[in-house]
Amino acid sequence: AALDELKDASAKAAERLNINCPTYQALTPTGRVEAMEQRLDATLGAVKTVGPALAKFYNSLSDEQKARFNSLRSASRSVG
């Protein structure tokens, strides 16, 4: 159930980013700042959407599963 909630929240966050992030290239400095602000607001909204579902999913894991989940983050950092 927690994984399904996380999937749903992720889909909603992605949709929100697609809708609220400007796709145009602003030509003026003030236009670029406004576009940045819109992107940041959309990103913050996405984080607020996914965060609680991710916390619920993570807290539902066993200690062994949490260790594996945490190692995924470490592995992805060493690739780049």
Secondary structure, DSSP 8 states (H G I E B T S, - for coil): -HHHHHHHHHHHHHHHHHHHS--S---SHHHHHHHHHHHHHHHHHHHHHHHHHHHHHHHHS-HHHHHHHHHHHHHHHHH-
